[in-house]
Amino acid sequence: MSHKEDNEGKKSSHRTNLYASIPRTCLPIVYHPDYNITFMGLEKLHPFDAGKWGKVIHFLKEEQFITDGNIVEAQEATEEDLLVVHTKRYLNRLKWSLVVATITEIPPLLFLPNFLVQRKVLRPLRTQTGGTIMAGKLAVDRGWAINVGGGFHHCSSDRGGGFCAYADITLAIKFLFERVEGISRATIIDLDAHQGNGHERDFLDDRRVFIMDMYNRYIYPGDGYAKRAIKRKVELDWGTEDMEYLQKVELHSEGALNEVRPDVIVYNAGTDILDGDPLGGLSISPQGIIKRDEIVFRAAKRRGIPILMVTSGGYQKKTARIIADSILNLHHQDLIGAEAVEGEGSSSLVTHMMSHPGSAGSKFTAV
């Protein structure tokens, strides 16, 4: 895919470092140590594991799937990058610690000087946001990409919430629409346990974006206005388990991609669907999460559609291990990696998982 030129009649795009050339020797897996939020223990006041992204990378290194030299280092999104979607007024509001404390649901932040809040909380989130934008371009170039962070699906252009301060999903799609030839339609497959009301509000009247959202109907945010943007809505009940869940994932992801063929898929792969998650309210096993990701990647691979995955919510310490195991499984299934080949049909995935439960991988409100 080639970059669009500024003389196409659209407004001239700003200069950004997020679309810089990436060596082919790098896997399209995006991460930076700055993703992790650590500041005097305050991050522990929210159930979110604010260090899970580094743990995912640690596990992938242990399995010798990646090294520091063959993954892509994320760059922080600048204010100019953020203004592609966000209003100036909203970004100015983030200069107030009270606003950030409300969005991140960490009340003591309101007592801290904003320069500390910017450095210790918002900079990590801006770096993850830059990572999602970078991964969008990489997905189109390589066929797939994973940002080990991101997935801030409760944030829209002019408001944040649920630990989401920047609209990284909207930004990644808008960057692609503006800058990459041949990208004019996108599908969001949002399988976090919570409704993705941020990107839904942003794309409410945009016919170029098809949104499938599958979530626990009884939990945050319950945004009825944003639901109008969902083209394929799947509302789940408390305690939904693997068999029902995976059947619905397969049925509706296949249906969504058959209904409209996009130029790119953004897959919000939250792990807060895990049984025991304090916020998600669903009962999906680790093997179920791994198989869910396989279903989505296989559907994309079979159609030859580039896919960008972000990791979004997940509020138990063991979610990092599950994310790593899922990425390893995608590699084992030849769905990602330089040597990835066309996958086989996925019609038997759910049945296979239920008959081979051990085959899927190696040893507040919310995102």
GIUR-V339865 format. One record per run of one state. SS is the DSSP state (@ for helix, = for strand, . for the rest). FROM is the first residue (numbers start at 1). TO is the last residue. If there is no record, write none. Layout:
# GIUR-V339865
((SS | FROM | TO) (SS | FROM | TO))
This chain:
# GIUR-V339865
((. | 1 | 2) (= | 3 | 3) (. | 4 | 28) (= | 29 | 31) (. | 32 | 32) (@ | 33 | 35) (. | 36 | 41) (@ | 42 | 45) (. | 46 | 51) (@ | 52 | 62) (. | 63 | 71) (= | 72 | 73) (. | 74 | 78) (@ | 79 | 82) (. | 83 | 87) (@ | 88 | 93) (. | 94 | 96) (@ | 97 | 104) (. | 105 | 106) (@ | 107 | 111) (. | 112 | 113) (@ | 114 | 142) (. | 143 | 143) (= | 144 | 147) (. | 148 | 155) (= | 156 | 156) (. | 157 | 158) (= | 159 | 159) (. | 160 | 160) (= | 161 | 161) (. | 162 | 163) (= | 164 | 164) (. | 165 | 167) (@ | 168 | 179) (= | 180 | 180) (. | 181 | 185) (= | 186 | 190) (. | 191 | 196) (@ | 197 | 202) (. | 203 | 208) (= | 209 | 216) (. | 217 | 223) (@ | 224 | 227) (. | 228 | 231) (= | 232 | 236) (. | 237 | 240) (= | 241 | 241) (@ | 242 | 259) (. | 260 | 263) (= | 264 | 268) (. | 269 | 273) (= | 274 | 274) (. | 275 | 282) (= | 283 | 284) (. | 285 | 285) (@ | 286 | 303) (. | 304 | 305) (= | 306 | 310) (. | 311 | 318) (@ | 319 | 332) (. | 333 | 348) (@ | 349 | 355) (. | 356 | 367))
